[in-house]
Amino acid sequence: MGRPPSSNPKQNDIKVRVDDQTHERLQKYCEANGITKAEAIRKAIVEMLDK
């Protein structure tokens, strides 16, 4: 038995490089909000595209 299928599977992988300062800020944001870096980045992309 594994994880149940997702209703919105994430099949596309994106790799991006960031500088140390950006990475540290992202890490702190994620820790403060209890989310993963991937979740934070997905949220930022959606917010940017919805403008």
N, C-alpha and C positions, 0 to 999 in steps of 0.2 A: 504494500500500500504506500502510495506516495501522496504528494500534495494534490488537492483537487484542482481540476482545470480552471484557469482564470477566465473571466468573462471578457477581459481585455488584455490578451497576452502581449508581452513586450518582446518582440522578436528582432528589433533593429538595435544594433550596437553602435555607439558613437564614442570615439576616443578623442579627448581634448587635453592639451597641455596647459597648465596654468603656472604662474609664478608662485613663489613661496608665500607671499603676502596674501594673495587671493585664496590659496589653499587653506591657509590658517584661518582666514575669515570665514570660509565655507565650513570648515571643521567646527568652529565655535558656534556658527549659526545652527548647524545640525545638532550639536550637543544641547544647545539651549531649547531647541524645538522638538527634540526627540525623534528626529527623522534621519534617514540615510542621505548620503551625498547624492545618490541617484534620484531619490525622491525630491530633494531640494532643486536639483538641476531640472528635472521634469516640470516642477511647479514654475520655475523661472521661465522656461521656454513657453509654457502655456500662457502665462501672464503677458509675456512680451508679444506673442502672436495674437492675443485677444484685444490688444490696444487698438 
